[in-house]
Amino acid sequence: MPRPNKKRETARLTLAVTPEIKQLMEDLRDETGADSLSEVVRRAMAVYEFFWNETDDSKKIIIRDEDGNDTPVHLIWA
């Protein structure tokens, strides 16, 4: 879903990535309908922030498939 077009202050960044990561970002842009590679990065940062804020010793992140099978997600923040 495209982000609403809002005027807000921005900062320009230069990001050096391998060709494989650039291709992955482009693939994700196309598959998710993101407007740009910047949008892919913003969405990735939102997910990263969510996981960072929600994970602690008492919480677990799991992926549940359509059959109800759970797979724990192990995040390494080091």
Residue pairs with C-beta under 8 A, 6 or more apart in sequence:
1 33
2 33
2 35
2 39
3 35
3 39
3 42
15 41
17 25
25 37
25 40
25 41
26 37
28 34
28 40
29 36
29 37
29 39
29 40
32 40
32 43
34 40
34 43
51 61
51 75
52 77
54 61
55 61
55 75
55 77
60 72
61 72
61 73
61 75
62 70
62 71
62 72
62 73
63 70
63 71
63 73
64 70
64 71
65 71
